């Protein structure tokens, strides 16, 4: 009797631990062909493959022009471009 209760408790704990360990998959927009929105501007913004335009017009790290070769970081759903 005591052994069956112990097996039941251990199995419930293992089931709970396995259910809590999983993370749902996140949808990450592809960065295939970013393009410069206005090439004639001094600091142009970039339109990424998901159709969103970068929220910034200069690199937050070096304060230079954005590069379409670096993937954006999404903050509150807005893409932040880098150099």
FIKEMI-964283 format. One record per residue (C-alpha): residue number from 1; x, y, z. Coordinates in pm, 1 decimal. Example, Ala and Ser with C-alpha at 12.3 -4.5 7.8 and 13.67 -1.06 7.14 Angstrom:
<atoms>
   nr        xx        yy        zz
    1    1230.0    -450.0     780.0
    2    1367.0    -106.0     714.0
</atoms>
This chain:
<atoms>
   nr        xx        yy        zz
    1       0.0       0.0       0.0
    2     270.1     247.9      98.1
    3     476.8     161.3    -210.4
    4     183.3     223.3    -446.0
    5     122.0     568.4    -291.1
    6     491.0     652.3    -334.3
    7     482.2     543.2    -700.3
    8     169.8     752.6    -755.4
    9     325.5    1061.5    -595.3
   10     647.3    1024.7    -795.0
   11     459.2     981.6   -1121.6
   12     243.5    1289.2   -1054.2
   13     554.0    1495.2    -973.2
   14     730.5    1378.6   -1290.2
   15     425.8    1460.7   -1501.1
   16     401.4    1807.2   -1346.2
   17     773.2    1872.3   -1397.0
   18     760.8    1770.4   -1761.9
   19     453.9    1988.2   -1824.0
   20     619.6    2294.5   -1670.3
   21     947.5    2252.4   -1857.0
   22     814.5    2305.1   -2208.0
   23     812.0    2645.6   -2375.9
   24     581.5    2723.5   -2663.5
   25     751.4    2796.4   -2993.5
   26     796.1    3162.8   -3079.8
   27     731.3    3292.1   -3426.9
   28    1037.5    3486.3   -3539.6
   29     992.4    3691.4   -3855.7
   30    1236.2    3601.8   -4131.4
   31    1506.7    3848.4   -4222.3
   32    1560.3    3757.5   -4585.0
   33    1582.4    4076.1   -4788.6
   34    1588.2    4396.3   -4588.7
   35    1582.2    4710.7   -4798.5
   36    1660.4    5075.3   -4740.1
   37    1342.7    5284.6   -4734.7
   38    1488.3    5614.1   -4863.8
   39    1842.2    5576.0   -4998.6
   40    1881.3    5951.6   -5051.9
   41    1836.6    6030.0   -4680.9
   42    2140.3    6093.9   -4464.0
   43    2030.8    5826.9   -4216.2
   44    1782.3    5599.3   -4395.2
   45    1553.4    5358.6   -4216.0
   46    1535.3    4992.2   -4313.0
   47    1226.8    4791.7   -4413.9
   48    1268.7    4432.3   -4299.9
   49    1126.7    4117.0   -4461.4
   50     818.4    4122.1   -4238.0
   51     725.1    4463.7   -4381.9
   52     799.4    4666.2   -4068.3
   53    1025.5    4971.2   -4084.9
   54    1296.9    5018.4   -3823.0
   55    1197.1    5240.6   -3534.9
   56    1541.1    5403.0   -3529.5
   57    1738.2    5577.6   -3801.8
   58    2086.0    5533.0   -3655.9
   59    2268.4    5253.7   -3477.8
   60    2215.6    5262.2   -3099.5
   61    2569.3    5129.4   -3043.4
   62    2796.0    5338.4   -3268.6
   63    2552.9    5615.4   -3374.0
   64    2625.0    5541.4   -3742.1
   65    2403.4    5452.0   -4037.8
   66    2196.2    5133.3   -4009.0
   67    2310.6    4820.9   -4192.0
   68    2062.7    4588.3   -4365.4
   69    2295.4    4293.8   -4298.2
   70    2226.2    4271.4   -3923.8
   71    1896.3    4124.5   -3803.3
   72    1674.8    4352.6   -3595.9
   73    1582.5    4316.4   -3231.6
   74    1208.8    4352.3   -3170.2
   75    1111.4    4572.5   -2877.2
   76     738.5    4595.2   -2810.4
   77     676.6    4465.9   -3161.9
   78     891.8    4730.1   -3332.9
   79    1217.9    4638.6   -3507.7
   80    1535.3    4811.0   -3387.4
   81    1807.3    4809.3   -3654.2
   82    2181.0    4786.5   -3593.9
   83    2499.3    4870.1   -3781.5
</atoms>
